[in-house]
């Protein structure tokens, strides 16, 4: 009799704990934050290794080790959300299916079609949308590896990333930067962008979990100061490591022959290397009038996007990036847009009215 009673009490307690939308929402946000953090940082570290030729095979981010790390976290997230969310909880939070936004890539189309007939499928749904945006942002930050990170295609055909096609044209050179100052700059861009993304989303998630709408959080002066503080760190970190580098998709280079400082004209880096086995590409120099590798005029360059479409409402023409300050502003804008989209995926109350998805690239929170 005592055993039967204990089992009954346990079953009732478990049922009561299971039907708890507030707990479900908190666990959903907390667990997905862990997945976001692990995925973003792991991708960044993978590209850092790839730039220095430390991956086998090369140009394979995410590599097997990175994929395994992300998968381990994804499995744990699925387990926890599955245990703490019932279908009733999920419905109470405003979720009806996995069609959370207008898909802009093959990856997002696949996410939208996922079933949500169990709490674990619900976790898979949110993880899918979130990871497509995280991969998109990593590819955006590490511009020289955008195609690689997005599974071989950075446009709407990508099965990995949300589309990057509005960041074109032109696509930055896809190459390993090596153990160079340009690589140090790219690492700083990646670190600064990811750190801002994580900090911003954490602050807004805390506000939303307290029951506030997007409008409420936008009007919170204290929150606004914290967001500004996080944003200010982006420029400081990039400026410290990038020096006077400005963004250019195809920076100058010199095709050095190996005979002293002599050089020959070459249309691109691949052509230079194909001309002769002894020829080398020297970054940051130009083949001058005397057929010697000379310093380039003006500021140094970093291989990056030349347009920032996320600033322009409903258009892929983009805002032209000329200076490092332009690049920093573009990184901030894109981080804010990614956070806005992820927030609208997670908080669906009032038919998504509390935290609506951006309707255009310029619709970022506190834009």
Beta strands, then each sheet from edge to edge (+ up, - down):
strand 1: 246-248
strand 2: 253-256
strand 3: 263-264
strand 4: 280-283
strand 5: 285-287
strand 6: 293-295
strand 7: 301-303
strand 8: 307-308
strand 9: 319-320
sheet 1: 1+ 7+
sheet 2: 3+ 2- 4+
sheet 3: 5+ 6-
sheet 4: 8+ 9-
end
